Amino acid sequence: MNDETTVEQHGGGVGWQPEPYVLPRFNAVDNLSDALIGRGLSEKAVEALARAAVQPEDMRRKLTDVNKLRVQGGTLHIVETRLWSASVLPHPANPREYGRRSYALGGTSASLRILPEPEPAPGDGPELQIRVPRPDDLAQRLDDAKERLIKDNPLDDDIAAEGVLQPLMVVPMTVSYDNAPHRPASLLITADGSSRISAVHQLLGYRPSVIAYDWSHDVRKFRREVNRWLRLPQKQGWDSLSPADQGRLRALTVPARVVVGFESDTRAGVRFHTAVRNFIGLTHIRPPKPYGSAVENEAKGDAVLDSLAEPTRSRPARITRQEKLWFAAVINEQEAADEGFSPHQDVRAAEIVRAVLGGGTGTARRVNEGIRSLTAKQRPLREDRVDIAVELILRPVRTAKNDLLAYVRPRRAVLQRAYRLPEIEELPTDALLEGGLDSGRPLEELRTAAAKEAAEGLGASGRLGMAQTELAVKAAYYMITADTMALQNEGSGAARADDSRSAVGVLRAMLSQRRGVFQAYEVVRAGRLGQPLHEVDEDGAPIHTAEGGYRILTDARVRQTYNGEILTEALVGMVAVRARWATVANSVENLSRAVHDMESIPADEGYGSLVRRDGWDPEQIEKARRSLDKTSRKLADWADLHSDQRDGQDPDTNVDFLNPW
């Protein structure tokens, strides 16, 4: 029978009868090894591939005319063949179970260390490498990944009936260890197809750790395991086998696209591990369960960190390798401290925000490159970058809370909104004012700088200063992740009826006032100590309840205290003008929102916009436009006057007396 044959099963069912394979001769395996040498693979990887081939002669012939598969940044050279299922392992960092990982930085709840993402093996060949502390770490990770994959995306019933239909994407990977004297292991992992190979192992009763650390090191055990299944139909005949054994024999081999070469695009400079990750989209035996946006953002987060940590021909790495591990939360608190990183989660959040969202267009370009490596989205939006930053920030939080969705989901949503604060893009690329490596600056200094900016009218004018922005980012982290949220989703809870401002609007109003700066400082101070968040007065002193305790900081109190109204009673001077400008800026924003809301009203239920279909009264529009044009010309005059006065700066003193901005 050939691979296409379908026969009546013993017992009345219908299923695929695989070709009666036999174990290949050793000289055929050796000939395939010789053909693989010279392709940039390590000696151990060559041995692993040759041993895994079901028909070594067939694979050796195909090596003379490999298929070329374009991926973003390069071309993969692949050979389509069949491999023994006992030689292939699921990817140890499969994206499907991203959303339920426990991260080392999450503390004692992180029961399982997250392994680093594989990197290119030395020599720039078509091989990955991964470094882990001990063999037990990888063994446990592989077994855990299998259990989660078969639970999350069960395919064993389908594979038992028809085998694996679509080829797995298989890549060699070398495993080395931090602690000698363990010898390196050379494995074959699925860059795509981890759910399918996990279902196969479930059918055959295989533990991935046994494949990785027993059969991969002992050829005789490996061949003995394969041969015990091959003998079943030889002894009993296919029709005499039980349906369960027939299902296992269908899973004994898997179709595979084996990567045997890689060409990087000259201009892109993409390395092999990035090219492998860029390969997305093979179809499973049935449509796979969608990952979901949170899991997708997790996967994109690792891709973005990889892009930021990778130097290019024209640009150095944006972050160090140590920062990449800290941002990824794959090191624990002690390891982070040993590297000199802050123990405070708000500092880590601010560093991630600065690395992913700050730094201007150069950083945005590198972040977008990481996003595009996993998606077809050619022009990622700033919102995409914010969502990725938030997912990285939440890794330790999700681990500590054991992925309690009722806790995580609302906080994810509000963090995403809060960190859309536009001023974040202007955060400097050098060390933060407080808490960064070698900064040496206390939190009190950040508070003083932010209070000075507020006194100068920054924030009330529509834009926060640099210190205000940094303090807002850090305070928002604790206000949102605290058990009692002091900053909730707009239009939620007690504020629904009379305050639908976004988190950005509330933060800007808060940091625009001296009291709000002191409040943000107190939030960060208490948050770092794990204390409840409480209200402070104009001087930063705690506000007490009638019973003598501290008054807890809540979303309703924050919104009521910092309600976005005029922030000063001054009638003359720059402070008064800045306050009025805040009203102008808010009015323009409200007008734009009102026009958008009007345009979104449908002509009828289920139909499109009424005004986009029928338009609006020209006389009413002309009247509104005349008023807007008059105001626009006045604003333009102010801008011209301001520019002319800036040109009149005293060149001797280098002080611009006419520019109080």
C-alpha positions as CSV (number, residue, x, y, z in Angstrom):
1,M,0.0,0.0,0.0
2,N,1.2,3.5,-0.7
3,D,0.7,6.6,1.5
4,E,-2.5,7.6,-0.3
5,T,-4.3,4.3,0.3
6,T,-7.5,4.2,2.4
7,V,-8.9,0.9,3.5
8,E,-11.6,-0.6,5.6
9,Q,-10.4,-0.9,9.2
10,H,-10.9,-4.0,11.3
11,G,-14.2,-3.3,13.0
12,G,-15.9,-1.4,10.2
13,G,-14.2,2.0,10.3
14,V,-12.3,3.8,7.5
15,G,-8.8,5.1,7.9
16,W,-5.4,5.5,6.3
17,Q,-3.1,2.5,6.0
18,P,0.5,3.7,6.0
19,E,3.2,2.3,3.9
20,P,4.9,-0.7,5.6
21,Y,8.2,1.0,6.4
22,V,11.3,-0.8,7.6
23,L,14.3,0.4,9.6
24,P,16.9,1.8,7.2
25,R,20.3,0.2,7.0
26,F,23.3,1.8,8.7
27,N,25.1,2.4,5.5
28,A,22.1,4.4,4.1
29,V,22.1,6.5,7.3
30,D,25.9,7.1,6.9
31,N,25.4,8.1,3.2
32,L,22.9,10.7,4.2
33,S,25.2,12.0,6.9
34,D,27.9,12.5,4.3
35,A,25.5,14.4,2.0
36,L,24.5,16.7,4.9
37,I,28.1,17.6,5.8
38,G,29.1,21.0,4.4
39,R,25.7,22.6,4.9
40,G,26.7,24.5,8.0
41,L,25.3,22.0,10.4
42,S,27.2,20.7,13.4
43,E,28.3,17.1,13.5
44,K,25.7,16.2,16.1
45,A,22.9,17.9,14.1
46,V,24.0,15.9,11.0
47,E,23.8,12.7,13.0
48,A,20.3,13.6,14.4
49,L,18.9,14.4,11.0
50,A,20.3,11.2,9.3
51,R,19.0,9.0,12.1
52,A,15.5,10.6,12.0
53,A,15.0,10.0,8.3
54,V,12.5,7.2,7.5
55,Q,14.0,6.8,4.0
56,P,17.5,8.2,4.0
57,E,18.1,7.5,0.3
58,D,15.0,9.6,-0.6
59,M,16.2,12.5,1.5
60,R,19.7,12.3,0.1
61,R,18.4,12.5,-3.4
62,K,16.3,15.6,-2.6
63,L,19.3,17.4,-1.1
64,T,20.6,17.8,-4.7
65,D,17.6,20.0,-5.5
66,V,16.2,21.6,-2.4
67,N,13.1,23.6,-2.2
68,K,13.4,27.3,-1.5
69,L,10.9,29.0,0.7
70,R,10.8,32.8,1.0
71,V,10.3,34.2,4.4
72,Q,10.6,37.8,5.5
73,G,14.3,38.6,5.5
74,G,15.7,35.6,3.7
75,T,15.2,32.2,2.1
76,L,14.9,28.8,3.8
77,H,16.2,25.7,2.0
78,I,14.0,22.8,2.8
79,V,13.7,19.1,2.0
80,E,10.3,17.4,2.3
81,T,10.6,13.9,3.7
82,R,9.2,11.7,6.5
83,L,10.8,11.5,9.9
84,W,10.4,9.0,12.7
85,S,8.1,10.5,15.3
86,A,10.5,9.3,18.1
87,S,13.1,11.8,16.8
88,V,11.0,15.1,16.7
89,L,10.2,17.3,19.6
90,P,7.8,20.2,20.2
91,H,9.3,23.7,20.3
92,P,10.3,24.3,23.9
93,A,9.0,27.9,23.6
94,N,5.8,27.2,21.6
95,P,3.7,30.4,21.3
96,R,0.4,28.6,21.9
97,E,0.9,28.3,25.6
98,Y,2.4,31.8,26.0
99,G,-0.6,33.1,27.9
100,R,-0.3,30.7,30.8
101,R,3.5,30.7,31.3
102,S,5.0,31.4,34.7
103,Y,7.8,33.9,34.5
104,A,10.8,33.8,36.9
105,L,10.5,37.5,37.7
106,G,7.0,36.7,39.1
107,G,8.5,35.4,42.3
108,T,7.7,32.2,44.2
109,S,4.6,31.5,42.1
110,A,6.9,31.0,39.1
111,S,7.1,27.2,39.5
112,L,8.7,26.6,36.1
113,R,11.5,28.7,34.7
114,I,10.9,30.1,31.2
115,L,13.6,29.1,28.9
116,P,15.3,31.8,26.7
117,E,14.3,31.9,23.0
118,P,16.6,29.9,20.8
119,E,19.4,31.8,19.0
120,P,21.5,31.1,15.9
121,A,24.1,28.4,16.4
122,P,27.8,29.5,15.8
123,G,28.8,29.5,12.2
124,D,25.6,31.0,10.7
125,G,24.3,27.6,9.5
126,P,20.7,26.4,9.5
127,E,20.8,25.4,13.2
128,L,19.5,26.9,16.4
129,Q,21.0,26.8,19.9
130,I,19.6,27.2,23.3
131,R,21.4,27.4,26.6
132,V,19.7,26.2,29.8
133,P,21.0,25.7,33.4
134,R,20.6,21.9,33.6
135,P,19.1,19.1,31.5
136,D,16.3,18.8,34.0
137,D,15.1,22.4,33.1
138,L,14.6,21.5,29.4
139,A,13.2,18.0,30.2
140,Q,10.6,19.5,32.5
141,R,9.8,22.3,30.0
142,L,9.3,19.8,27.1
143,D,7.0,17.5,29.1
144,D,5.0,20.5,30.4
145,A,4.7,21.9,26.9
146,K,3.3,18.6,25.6
147,E,0.7,18.4,28.3
148,R,-0.5,22.0,27.7
149,L,-0.6,21.6,24.0
150,I,-2.6,18.4,23.9
151,K,-5.0,20.0,26.4
152,D,-5.3,23.3,24.6
153,N,-5.5,21.9,21.1
154,P,-6.3,18.2,21.1
155,L,-5.7,16.5,17.8
156,D,-5.0,12.9,18.8
157,D,-8.3,11.5,17.6
158,D,-7.9,13.1,14.1
159,I,-4.3,11.9,13.8
160,A,-5.2,8.4,15.0
161,A,-7.6,8.2,12.0
162,E,-5.6,9.9,9.3
163,G,-2.1,10.5,10.6
164,V,-0.5,13.9,10.3
165,L,-1.5,15.5,7.0
166,Q,0.4,18.7,6.8
167,P,4.2,18.7,7.1
168,L,5.9,19.9,10.3
169,M,8.5,22.6,10.0
170,V,11.6,20.9,11.6
171,V,14.8,22.6,12.6
172,P,18.0,21.2,14.3
173,M,18.7,22.7,17.7
174,T,21.7,22.2,19.9
175,V,21.2,22.4,23.7
176,S,24.1,23.4,25.9
177,Y,24.2,24.0,29.7
178,D,25.4,26.5,32.2
179,N,26.6,23.8,34.6
180,A,29.2,21.3,33.4
181,P,29.8,18.4,32.9
182,H,26.6,17.7,30.9
183,R,27.3,17.0,27.3
184,P,25.3,19.0,24.7
185,A,22.3,17.5,23.1
186,S,21.3,17.8,19.4
187,L,17.5,17.8,18.9
188,L,15.0,18.2,16.1
189,I,12.3,20.7,17.0
190,T,9.1,21.9,15.3
191,A,9.2,25.5,14.4
192,D,5.6,24.9,13.3
193,G,3.6,21.8,14.3
194,S,4.1,21.5,18.0
195,S,0.5,20.6,18.6
196,R,0.6,17.9,16.0
197,I,3.8,16.3,17.3
198,S,2.5,16.5,20.9
199,A,-0.7,14.6,19.8
200,V,1.5,12.0,18.1
201,H,3.6,11.5,21.2
202,Q,0.4,11.2,23.2
203,L,-0.9,8.4,20.9
204,L,2.4,6.6,21.1
205,G,2.9,7.1,24.9
206,Y,6.1,9.1,24.4
207,R,7.5,11.6,26.9
208,P,9.5,14.3,25.1
209,S,12.1,14.3,27.8
210,V,12.8,10.6,27.0
211,I,13.2,11.4,23.3
212,A,15.6,14.3,24.2
213,Y,17.8,12.7,26.8
214,D,17.6,9.0,26.3
215,W,16.9,8.0,22.7
216,S,18.8,11.0,21.2
217,H,22.0,9.8,22.9
218,D,21.5,6.0,22.4
219,V,20.9,4.9,18.8
220,R,20.1,1.3,19.8
221,K,17.3,2.4,22.1
222,F,15.9,4.6,19.5
223,R,15.9,1.9,16.8
224,R,14.6,-0.7,19.2
225,E,11.6,1.6,20.0
226,V,10.8,2.2,16.4
227,N,11.2,-1.4,15.4
228,R,8.8,-2.7,18.1
229,W,6.0,-0.9,16.3
230,L,7.1,-1.9,12.8
231,R,6.9,-5.6,13.8
232,L,3.3,-5.4,14.8
233,P,1.7,-5.4,11.3
234,Q,4.5,-7.8,10.1
235,K,3.5,-10.4,12.7
236,Q,-0.3,-9.9,12.9
237,G,-1.3,-8.2,9.6
238,W,-2.9,-4.8,9.4
239,D,-6.5,-6.0,9.5
240,S,-5.9,-8.0,12.7
241,L,-4.6,-5.0,14.6
242,S,-6.8,-3.2,17.1
243,P,-8.1,0.3,16.1
244,A,-5.8,1.7,18.8
245,D,-2.7,0.1,17.4
246,Q,-3.6,1.1,13.9
247,G,-3.9,4.7,15.2
248,R,-0.4,4.4,16.7
249,L,1.1,3.1,13.5
250,R,-0.4,6.0,11.6
251,A,1.5,8.3,14.0
252,L,4.8,6.4,13.9
253,T,6.1,8.7,11.1
254,V,5.3,12.3,10.3
255,P,5.7,14.4,7.1
256,A,8.3,17.1,7.6
257,R,9.8,20.1,5.9
258,V,13.4,19.9,7.2
259,V,15.4,23.1,7.1
260,V,18.9,22.3,5.6
261,G,20.0,25.8,4.6
262,F,19.4,29.5,4.9
263,E,20.2,32.6,2.7
264,S,19.8,36.0,4.4
265,D,18.7,38.9,2.3
266,T,21.7,41.1,1.8
267,R,20.1,44.3,2.9
268,A,17.9,42.8,5.7
269,G,20.7,41.2,7.6
270,V,18.2,38.8,9.2
271,R,19.8,35.9,11.2
272,F,18.6,32.3,11.1
273,H,16.6,32.3,14.3
274,T,14.6,35.3,13.2
275,A,13.9,33.7,9.8
276,V,12.6,30.6,11.4
277,R,10.3,32.6,13.6
278,N,9.1,34.5,10.6
279,F,7.8,31.3,9.1
280,I,4.1,31.3,10.1
281,G,0.9,29.8,8.9
282,L,1.1,26.1,8.1
283,T,-2.4,24.4,8.3
284,H,-3.0,21.8,11.0
285,I,-5.0,18.6,10.5
286,R,-7.9,20.9,11.3
287,P,-7.9,24.7,11.8
288,P,-6.0,25.4,14.9
289,K,-7.5,27.1,17.9
290,P,-6.8,30.9,17.7
291,Y,-4.1,32.2,20.0
292,G,-6.0,35.3,21.1
293,S,-4.7,38.9,21.2
294,A,-2.9,38.6,24.6
295,V,-1.0,35.5,23.5
296,E,-0.2,37.1,20.1
297,N,1.2,40.2,21.9
298,E,3.3,37.9,24.1
299,A,4.9,36.3,21.0
300,K,5.4,39.7,19.4
301,G,7.0,40.9,22.6
302,D,9.8,38.4,22.4
303,A,10.2,39.2,18.7
304,V,10.4,42.9,19.5
305,L,13.0,42.3,22.3
306,D,15.0,40.3,19.9
307,S,14.9,43.1,17.3
308,L,15.9,45.7,20.0
309,A,18.8,43.6,21.2
310,E,20.2,42.8,17.8
311,P,22.7,45.2,16.3
312,T,22.5,46.0,12.6
313,R,25.1,47.1,10.1
314,S,24.3,50.8,10.7
315,R,22.9,50.8,14.3
316,P,24.0,49.3,17.6
317,A,21.7,47.2,19.7
318,R,19.0,49.3,21.4
319,I,19.0,47.2,24.6
320,T,21.6,44.8,26.1
321,R,21.3,41.1,26.3
322,Q,20.8,41.4,30.1
323,E,18.0,44.0,29.6
324,K,16.4,41.7,27.1
325,L,16.2,38.9,29.7
326,W,14.9,41.3,32.4
327,F,12.3,42.7,30.1
328,A,11.3,39.2,29.1
329,A,11.0,38.3,32.8
330,V,12.9,35.0,32.3
331,I,15.4,35.8,35.1
332,N,14.4,35.8,38.7
333,E,14.6,38.7,41.2
334,Q,18.0,37.7,42.5
335,E,19.5,37.3,39.0
336,A,18.0,40.7,38.1
337,A,19.6,42.2,41.2
338,D,23.0,40.6,40.4
339,E,22.8,42.4,37.0
340,G,22.2,45.7,38.8
341,F,18.5,46.1,37.8
342,S,16.0,47.7,40.1
343,P,13.9,45.5,42.3
344,H,10.9,47.7,41.7
345,Q,8.3,46.7,39.1
346,D,7.4,50.3,38.3
347,V,11.0,50.9,37.2
348,R,11.0,47.9,35.0
349,A,7.7,49.0,33.5
350,A,9.1,52.5,32.9
351,E,12.2,51.0,31.3
352,I,10.1,48.8,29.0
353,V,7.9,51.7,28.1
354,R,10.9,53.8,27.3
355,A,12.6,51.1,25.3
356,V,9.6,50.1,23.2
357,L,7.7,53.4,23.0
358,G,10.2,56.1,23.6
359,G,13.2,57.2,21.5
360,G,11.4,58.6,18.5
361,T,11.1,57.1,15.0
362,G,14.3,55.1,15.2
363,T,13.0,52.9,18.1
364,A,9.6,52.7,16.5
365,R,11.2,51.4,13.3
366,R,13.0,48.6,15.2
367,V,9.9,47.6,17.2
368,N,7.9,47.5,14.0
369,E,10.5,45.2,12.4
370,G,10.0,42.8,15.3
371,I,6.2,42.9,14.9
372,R,6.4,42.4,11.1
373,S,8.6,39.3,11.7
374,L,5.4,37.5,13.0
375,T,2.6,39.2,11.1
376,A,1.7,40.5,7.7
377,K,1.0,43.9,9.1
378,Q,3.3,46.2,7.2
379,R,2.5,49.4,9.2
380,P,2.0,48.6,12.8
381,L,0.3,51.4,14.8
382,R,1.5,53.0,18.0
383,E,-1.3,51.1,19.7
384,D,0.2,47.8,18.6
385,R,3.5,48.8,20.2
386,V,1.7,49.9,23.4
387,D,-0.1,46.6,23.7
388,I,3.2,44.7,23.3
389,A,4.9,46.8,26.0
390,V,2.0,46.2,28.4
391,E,2.1,42.4,27.8
392,L,5.8,42.3,28.7
393,I,5.2,44.5,31.8
394,L,2.4,42.1,33.0
395,R,4.4,38.9,32.8
396,P,5.5,38.9,36.5
397,V,2.0,40.2,37.6
398,R,0.2,37.4,35.7
399,T,2.6,34.8,37.2
400,A,2.1,36.1,40.8
401,K,-1.7,36.1,40.3
402,N,-1.7,32.6,38.7
403,D,-3.4,34.1,35.6
404,L,-6.6,35.1,37.3
405,L,-8.5,36.5,34.4
406,A,-10.8,38.6,36.5
407,Y,-7.7,40.3,37.9
408,V,-5.6,40.5,34.7
409,R,-8.0,41.5,32.0
410,P,-9.2,44.8,33.3
411,R,-5.7,45.8,34.4
412,R,-4.3,44.9,30.9
413,A,-7.0,47.1,29.3
414,V,-6.4,50.1,31.5
415,L,-2.6,49.9,31.3
416,Q,-2.9,49.8,27.5
417,R,-4.9,53.0,27.6
418,A,-2.7,54.7,30.2
419,Y,0.5,54.0,28.3
420,R,-0.9,55.6,25.2
421,L,0.1,58.9,26.8
422,P,1.7,60.7,23.8
423,E,4.4,62.3,25.9
424,I,6.0,58.8,26.4
425,E,7.4,59.0,22.9
426,E,9.6,61.9,24.1
427,L,11.2,60.0,26.9
428,P,15.0,60.1,26.5
429,T,16.9,57.1,25.3
430,D,19.6,57.6,28.0
431,A,19.1,56.7,31.6
432,L,15.9,57.5,33.3
433,L,15.8,60.3,35.9
434,E,15.3,57.7,38.7
435,G,15.7,54.0,39.2
436,G,17.7,53.2,36.1
437,L,21.1,51.6,36.0
438,D,23.7,53.8,37.6
439,S,21.2,56.7,37.9
440,G,21.9,57.3,41.6
441,R,18.9,59.7,41.8
442,P,16.3,59.2,44.5
443,L,12.5,59.2,44.0
444,E,12.3,62.5,45.8
445,E,14.4,64.2,43.1
446,L,11.9,63.0,40.5
447,R,9.1,64.4,42.6
448,T,10.8,67.8,42.9
449,A,11.5,67.9,39.1
450,A,7.9,67.0,38.3
451,A,6.5,69.6,40.8
452,K,8.7,72.3,39.2
453,E,7.3,71.4,35.8
454,A,3.7,71.6,37.1
455,A,4.5,75.0,38.6
456,E,5.6,76.2,35.2
457,G,2.3,75.2,33.8
458,L,3.3,72.0,32.0
459,G,0.4,69.6,31.8
460,A,-2.1,72.4,32.0
461,S,-0.9,73.5,28.5
462,G,-1.8,70.0,27.2
463,R,1.7,68.4,27.4
464,L,3.4,67.0,30.5
465,G,7.1,67.6,31.1
466,M,9.7,64.8,31.1
467,A,9.7,64.3,34.8
468,Q,5.9,64.5,35.0
469,T,5.7,61.8,32.3
470,E,8.1,59.5,34.0
471,L,6.3,59.9,37.4
472,A,2.9,59.3,35.6
473,V,4.2,56.1,34.0
474,K,5.4,54.7,37.4
475,A,2.4,55.8,39.4
476,A,0.0,54.4,36.8
477,Y,1.6,51.0,37.2
478,Y,0.6,50.8,40.9
479,M,-2.7,52.6,40.5
480,I,-3.8,50.1,38.0
481,T,-2.2,46.8,39.3
482,A,-3.3,47.4,42.9
483,D,-6.0,45.1,44.3
484,T,-8.2,48.1,44.7
485,M,-7.7,49.9,41.4
486,A,-7.1,53.7,41.8
487,L,-7.3,54.2,38.0
488,Q,-10.0,52.2,36.2
489,N,-11.3,52.0,32.7
490,E,-13.0,55.1,31.4
491,G,-16.7,55.1,32.0
492,S,-16.5,52.3,34.5
493,G,-17.6,51.9,38.1
494,A,-18.7,54.9,40.1
495,A,-17.4,57.4,37.5
496,R,-19.6,56.1,34.7
497,A,-22.3,58.8,35.0
498,D,-20.2,61.9,35.1
499,D,-16.6,61.2,34.2
500,S,-15.8,59.2,31.1
501,R,-12.3,60.6,30.7
502,S,-9.6,58.2,29.5
503,A,-6.8,57.1,31.7
504,V,-4.5,59.5,29.8
505,G,-6.8,62.4,30.5
506,V,-6.9,61.6,34.2
507,L,-3.2,61.1,34.5
508,R,-2.5,64.4,32.7
509,A,-4.9,66.3,34.9
510,M,-3.4,64.7,38.0
511,L,0.3,65.4,37.2
512,S,-0.5,69.0,36.2
513,Q,-1.1,69.9,39.8
514,R,1.3,70.1,42.7
515,R,-1.0,67.9,44.8
516,G,-1.2,65.4,42.0
517,V,2.6,65.2,41.8
518,F,2.8,64.5,45.5
519,Q,0.0,62.0,45.1
520,A,1.9,60.2,42.4
521,Y,5.0,60.2,44.5
522,E,3.2,58.6,47.4
523,V,1.6,56.0,45.1
524,V,5.1,54.9,43.9
525,R,6.6,55.0,47.4
526,A,3.7,52.9,48.9
527,G,3.6,50.6,45.9
528,R,7.3,49.7,46.2
529,L,6.7,48.7,49.8
530,G,3.6,46.7,49.0
531,Q,1.4,49.1,51.1
532,P,-2.2,50.1,50.3
533,L,-2.5,53.3,48.3
534,H,-3.9,56.3,50.2
535,E,-4.8,59.9,49.5
536,V,-2.6,62.9,50.3
537,D,-3.3,66.6,50.7
538,E,-1.7,69.7,49.0
539,D,1.5,69.2,50.9
540,G,1.7,65.4,50.4
541,A,0.6,64.5,53.9
542,P,-1.8,61.6,54.4
543,I,-5.5,62.3,54.6
544,H,-7.1,60.5,57.6
545,T,-10.7,59.2,57.9
546,A,-13.0,60.0,60.8
547,E,-11.8,56.8,62.4
548,G,-8.2,57.9,62.3
549,G,-7.0,55.6,59.5
550,Y,-5.7,56.6,56.0
551,R,-8.2,57.4,53.4
552,I,-7.8,54.8,50.6
553,L,-7.1,56.0,47.1
554,T,-9.9,55.0,44.7
555,D,-10.7,55.7,41.1
556,A,-13.7,57.8,42.1
557,R,-11.6,60.0,44.4
558,V,-8.8,60.4,41.8
559,R,-11.3,61.5,39.2
560,Q,-13.1,63.9,41.6
561,T,-9.9,65.5,42.9
562,Y,-8.3,65.9,39.5
563,N,-11.3,66.6,37.4
564,G,-9.6,68.4,34.5
565,E,-11.1,71.9,35.2
566,I,-9.0,75.1,35.1
567,L,-6.0,74.4,37.3
568,T,-5.5,77.9,38.6
569,E,-7.4,81.0,39.6
570,A,-4.7,83.3,38.2
571,L,-6.2,86.0,36.0
572,V,-3.0,87.4,34.4
573,G,0.4,86.1,33.2
574,M,1.7,82.9,31.7
575,V,0.1,80.6,34.3
576,A,-3.4,81.9,33.5
577,V,-2.7,81.8,29.7
578,R,-1.5,78.2,29.9
579,A,-4.6,77.2,31.8
580,R,-6.8,78.8,29.1
581,W,-4.8,77.0,26.4
582,A,-5.7,73.7,28.1
583,T,-9.4,74.7,27.6
584,V,-8.7,75.5,24.0
585,A,-6.9,72.2,23.3
586,N,-9.7,70.2,25.1
587,S,-12.3,72.1,23.0
588,V,-10.6,71.2,19.8
589,E,-10.4,67.6,20.9
590,N,-14.1,67.6,21.9
591,L,-15.0,69.1,18.5
592,S,-13.2,66.4,16.6
593,R,-14.8,63.7,18.8
594,A,-18.3,65.3,18.2
595,V,-17.8,65.3,14.4
596,H,-16.7,61.6,14.6
597,D,-19.6,60.7,16.8
598,M,-22.1,62.4,14.4
599,E,-20.5,60.6,11.4
600,S,-20.9,57.3,13.2
601,I,-24.7,57.5,13.5
602,P,-26.2,55.0,11.0
603,A,-29.1,55.9,8.7
604,D,-31.0,52.9,10.2
605,E,-30.1,49.8,12.1
606,G,-27.7,47.7,10.0
607,Y,-26.9,50.6,7.6
608,G,-23.9,52.9,7.2
609,S,-23.5,56.5,8.2
610,L,-26.4,58.8,7.5
611,V,-24.2,61.9,6.9
612,R,-21.8,60.0,4.7
613,R,-24.8,59.0,2.6
614,D,-26.9,62.2,2.6
615,G,-24.5,64.9,3.8
616,W,-25.7,67.9,6.0
617,D,-27.3,71.3,5.6
618,P,-24.8,73.4,3.6
619,E,-25.9,76.7,5.3
620,Q,-25.3,75.2,8.8
621,I,-21.9,73.8,7.7
622,E,-20.9,77.1,6.1
623,K,-21.7,79.0,9.3
624,A,-19.6,76.6,11.4
625,R,-16.7,76.7,8.9
626,R,-16.6,80.5,8.9
627,S,-16.3,80.4,12.7
628,L,-13.6,77.8,12.6
629,D,-11.7,79.6,9.9
630,K,-11.7,82.8,11.9
631,T,-10.4,81.0,15.0
632,S,-7.8,79.1,12.8
633,R,-6.5,82.4,11.4
634,K,-6.2,83.8,14.9
635,L,-4.2,80.8,16.1
636,A,-2.0,81.0,13.0
637,D,-1.3,84.7,13.8
638,W,-0.2,83.7,17.4
639,A,2.1,81.0,16.0
640,D,3.7,83.5,13.5
641,L,4.1,86.1,16.3
642,H,5.7,83.5,18.6
643,S,8.1,82.4,15.8
644,D,9.1,86.0,15.0
645,Q,9.9,86.7,18.6
646,R,12.0,83.6,18.9
647,D,14.0,84.9,16.0
648,G,14.7,88.0,18.1
649,Q,16.6,86.0,20.8
650,D,19.7,87.9,22.2
651,P,22.7,86.1,20.6
652,D,25.1,87.4,23.3
653,T,23.3,85.9,26.2
654,N,21.8,82.9,24.4
655,V,18.6,83.4,26.4
656,D,15.3,83.7,24.7
657,F,13.5,86.4,26.8
658,L,10.5,86.4,24.6
659,N,9.8,82.7,24.8
660,P,8.3,81.7,28.1
661,W,7.4,78.3,26.7
